[in-house]
């Protein structure tokens, strides 16, 4: 991540703070008196007295030394760089190696005026040092995260079976993948993804490095870069833990693993695909707690919730949830099943994969490699006398036909479909080949949904929007009146994005009474 450059002077720290209007001359004099009494540094005195914040001090120090400010809380330090200094030295001197700039070491410093520490780092590491400025609070947060040992570990999924590979290839790839620096790097990346509430982690090979990006609230953010000499080991490490063929680099593969940390256990869905610069790896993080949301918490308006619940109360028929990948369709289905799940009914699901295990619900996972498809599983389960059937996704005519027929023979069927809006669902089913008369007889309700990002509650800024400043769409919605609106700002808690969390937007297209 590119550091933020600020300032162009080398004046005294107090003068810079006054010039930036962070402190008044009187406050500066009181801080200087406090400094003489206690022996504290000027910046520490100003913060202790409550005159400035960490961020303001870091900005002033960066301006004084003409150094960049690094958003330490928004990046993952390179483990190879961190390993060059001991934990005791890092904590005592308040410095943290974060990466390499060619052969030089990029060093985050709370106090960039500490030339003694700069010289010591040069001697210890034998490298040139590129200093950057970090806030004290961000430094302490990152150091605690690195050294408290709260990281998790990758483990194979419990029901996975290892492929048989050539002994020579296994030995070669495992040596590379089980190197401690590679293991630590992969675990740190997944830990960071969980900490930032990421839904996916992308390992993207480039010409000179591998870029790592995470998707948070539907938007991709750069996380770190992996040098080419570690790229192969990182890919092999992930593939081994996902029980994938580490010798096969020419074909796409899918795998799964379980990641365990002291705080949570998360299922990982891993997919690889070859590119011109190597294999691209995508890890989807599936935290079961994300699906534990009631219907009221989804974000439906009151009238939409009434329509949806009325459809769920019907003894038979078909309810479809539509929207693109990552729009929360599975969450809506699980919320509906949670409400329907009672001792008097038998619920059966067919999923790919099973994303949340629900007590009292019979769940099957599709395994296309052995011929267990959605259609084949559906044919069998309708003979098991279920009351409610949930199908993870309708992908083809055979599945759509069996689901439609099941909904006409006394079963309530819930499923998902990929369409852009609710009305397009009928067109999509007809294009698949489902007879229109069956659709008309079976379809109870169609809900299209998207996920919109919420403003971060800790840093959002409330502004007054006047009619003159409104866009045509805003004017149509609000009318000719001033309204208070929130704007994204960005803080450490939302990693500088201005957004934290998402809320569902819903469209009900069909509802038969």
Secondary structure, DSSP 8 states (H G I E B T S, - for coil): ---EE-------HHHHHHHTTSS-HHHHHHHHHHHHHH---HHHHHHHTTSS-HHHHHHHHHHHHT-EE--GGGS---HHHHTTS-HHHHHHHTEEEEEEETTEEEEEES-TT-HHHHHHHHHHH-S-EEEEE--HHHHHHHHHHHHS----EEEE-TT-------HHHHHHHHHHHT-HHHHHHHHHHHHHHHHTTEEEEEEEE-SSEEEEEEEETTEEEEEEEEEHHHHHHHHHHHHHHTT--TT--SS-EEEEEEEE-SS-EEEEEEEEEEETTEEEEEEEEE-GGGG---GGGGT--HHHHHHHHHHHTSSSEEEEEE--TTSSHHHHHHHHHHHH--TTS-EEEEESS--S--TT-EEEE-BGGGTB-HHHHHHHHGGGT-SEEEES---SHHHHHHHHHHHHTT-EEEEEE--SSSTHHHHHHHHHT--HHHHHHHEEEEEEEEEEEEE-TTT-EEEEE-GGG--HHHHHHH-SS-EEEEE----GGGTTSSEEEEEEEEEEEEE--
